[in-house]
Amino acid sequence: MNSQLTNHQVDLQDCTIFYQQSKLDSSSTPILLLHGWGISTEPYQEVLELLAQHHTIIAPDLPSFARSTYSGLISDYVSYSKFLLSFLSVLDLQ
């Protein structure tokens, strides 16, 4: 089966965010998949592929996880939320 997802990356502040995305469908709201703490999007590949067959999917690796780089320490959810808001802004998503 051919993958419905393509690999992308964006630079934010002091980090690079790697993410996977399915084809954008302007008629629907994209699904943003946030992986669990201590892992990346890697274990979710099968689920992402299934969802991508019918929905627009955006699945970033959070800063310091897997393929996303960040040299600092993010110790709280507020800081992670700021990174996510910056990420969505760069992608021009509300």
LINUR-V922239 format. One record per residue. N is the residue number from 1. PHI is phi in whole degrees, -180 to 180 (NA if undefined). Layout:
BEGIN
{{N:PHI} {N:PHI}}
END
This chain:
BEGIN
{{1:NA} {2:-75} {3:-70} {4:-87} {5:-107} {6:-120} {7:-92} {8:-144} {9:-152} {10:-134} {11:-98} {12:-129} {13:39} {14:-104} {15:-143} {16:-116} {17:-102} {18:-90} {19:-150} {20:-111} {21:-145} {22:-92} {23:-57} {24:-73} {25:-116} {26:-67} {27:-89} {28:-135} {29:-80} {30:-67} {31:-95} {32:-101} {33:-94} {34:-107} {35:-72} {36:-73} {37:-71} {38:89} {39:-134} {40:-123} {41:-76} {42:-50} {43:-67} {44:-98} {45:-57} {46:-64} {47:-65} {48:-60} {49:-63} {50:-66} {51:-63} {52:-66} {53:-67} {54:-131} {55:-139} {56:-81} {57:-118} {58:-129} {59:-131} {60:-85} {61:-87} {62:-62} {63:-52} {64:78} {65:-111} {66:50} {67:-90} {68:-93} {69:-102} {70:-166} {71:-87} {72:-91} {73:-115} {74:-106} {75:-103} {76:-147} {77:-69} {78:-62} {79:-64} {80:-63} {81:-64} {82:-65} {83:-62} {84:-65} {85:-64} {86:-64} {87:-60} {88:-64} {89:-65} {90:-62} {91:-81} {92:60} {93:-114} {94:-98}}
END
